[in-house]
Amino acid sequence: NINTSSTVIDFGRRRAGSGSLHYDGGMDLVAIFGKALSDAEMASLYGSGTPATAGDASDISDLVGYWKFETGSGGTAYDSSDEDNDATFQNSPTWASH
């Protein structure tokens, strides 16, 4: 449970032994659910697989965190779920315009 855990959740980084591997690319949104999604829920999120047809993760139950990365500046990605799990950036990532 990310609401009661002190465990760090990394977006764009995989911890590997004593080091870590960083993702070198863009990220548009991240959603974490407290359950496995059904085929129908996945289809409602991803449609034809393009961002223009993607659904809204907040329409699916058991949403634990939903970061849209829409702020455009600063060091925080605000959680759009009801859980208020705002994310703090590390290593000064760059905001990109869409």
Salt bridges, closest charged atoms under 4 A:
ASP10 OD1 - ARG13 NH2 3.35
ASP10 OD2 - ARG15 NE 2.70
ASP28 OD1 - HIS98 NE2 2.74
GLU41 OE2 - LYS35 NZ 2.70
